């Protein structure tokens, strides 16, 4: 897969296993050169980067998100959707195999499923859901929180969210979302 299919010059990106963010300024030898938030130029492999989507760019209108997530949720076993109001977003619980996927593709798929799960909860009048994202490096958790903030700010969805039960999911391993009608 070529660099231009995943990223293009000017894309805002986050480094997957770091808190570093920046803008792609060029490509060289299969890697992306980014200028970080402090103005330094750094080189990273493509699979070490994820698009850093602005809060106002999240939308339920993306047909690809809808199709992929609907297919997953229809085929999901009880191990994947823990209860009707909980979902485990670890990639190994979402797909049988993800060995050929880049970190960007994995994160994108996890967010597609998450968005569809949240959308269904809103449409069904669900009061509370739990999104299990794990602790890890916090990339998925940050994407989920950015998405939830965008729902409040740009889609006028009345919700609050916080870390879910420490005893059940570990410190910071899941986010509980409460919807107010």
SULRA-V865183 format. One record per residue. N is the residue number from 1. PHI is phi in radians with two decimals (999 if undefined). OMEGA is omega as a letter, one per 40 degrees, with the letter a starting at -180 (NA if undefined). Layout:
N,PHI,OMEGA
N,PHI,OMEGA
This chain:
1,999,a
2,-1.38,i
3,-0.99,a
4,-1.18,i
5,-1.33,i
6,-1.64,a
7,-2.37,i
8,-2.42,i
9,-1.03,a
10,1.77,i
11,-1.13,i
12,-1.50,a
13,-2.33,i
14,-2.02,i
15,-1.46,a
16,-1.04,a
17,-1.83,a
18,-2.77,i
19,-1.63,a
20,-1.24,i
21,-2.28,i
22,-3.06,a
23,-2.14,i
24,-1.24,i
25,-1.91,i
26,-2.96,i
27,-2.17,i
28,-2.63,i
29,0.92,i
30,1.35,i
31,-2.06,i
32,-1.84,i
33,-1.74,i
34,-2.06,i
35,-1.78,a
36,-1.35,a
37,-1.13,i
38,-1.74,i
39,1.59,i
40,-1.47,i
41,-1.66,a
42,-2.40,a
43,-2.01,i
44,-2.38,i
45,-1.17,a
46,-0.98,a
47,-1.29,i
48,-1.66,a
49,-2.06,i
50,-2.37,i
51,-1.03,i
52,-1.79,a
53,-1.39,i
54,-1.14,a
55,-0.94,a
56,-1.39,i
57,-1.65,i
58,-1.33,a
59,-2.73,i
60,-1.52,a
61,-1.46,a
62,-1.30,a
63,-1.11,i
64,-1.12,i
65,-1.03,a
66,-1.02,a
67,-1.10,a
68,-1.12,a
69,-1.20,i
70,-1.07,i
71,-1.06,i
72,-1.10,a
73,-1.15,i
74,-1.20,a
75,-1.62,a
76,-1.21,i
77,-1.61,i
78,-1.11,i
79,-1.26,a
80,-1.50,i
81,-1.69,a
82,-1.10,i
83,-2.51,a
84,-1.11,a
85,-2.04,i
86,-2.37,i
87,-2.45,i
88,-1.68,a
89,-1.64,i
90,-1.05,a
91,-1.05,i
92,-1.18,i
93,-1.60,a
94,-1.69,a
95,-2.27,i
96,-1.16,i
97,-2.47,i
98,-2.36,a
99,-1.14,a
100,-1.65,a
101,-1.63,i
102,-1.38,i
103,-1.02,i
104,-1.09,a
105,-1.16,i
106,-1.10,a
107,-1.08,i
108,-1.07,i
109,-1.15,i
110,-1.01,a
111,-1.24,i
112,-1.05,a
113,-1.14,i
114,-1.04,a
115,-1.04,a
116,-1.17,i
117,-1.09,i
118,-1.16,i
119,-1.03,i
120,-1.08,i
121,-1.08,i
122,-1.12,a
123,-1.12,a
124,-1.57,i
125,1.25,i
126,-1.15,a
127,-1.48,a
128,-2.61,i
129,-2.33,i
130,-2.20,i
131,-1.89,a
132,-1.53,a
133,-2.06,a
134,1.39,a
135,-1.52,i
136,0.72,i
137,-1.56,i
138,1.55,a
139,-1.16,i
140,-1.11,i
141,-1.03,i
142,-1.12,i
143,-1.10,i
144,-1.09,a
145,-1.14,i
146,-1.09,i
147,-1.07,a
148,-1.12,i
149,-1.08,i
150,-1.12,i
151,-1.08,i
152,-1.16,a
153,-1.35,a
154,-1.85,a
155,-1.99,i
156,0.92,i
157,-1.54,a
158,-1.52,a
159,-2.59,i
160,-2.31,i
161,-2.55,a
162,-2.80,i
163,-1.05,i
164,-1.35,a
165,-0.80,i
166,-1.09,a
167,-1.09,a
168,-1.56,a
169,-2.03,a
170,1.43,a
171,-1.17,i
172,1.32,a
173,-1.50,a
174,-2.69,i
175,-2.06,i
176,-1.69,a
177,-2.04,i
178,-2.00,a
179,-1.77,i
180,-2.01,a
181,-1.48,NA
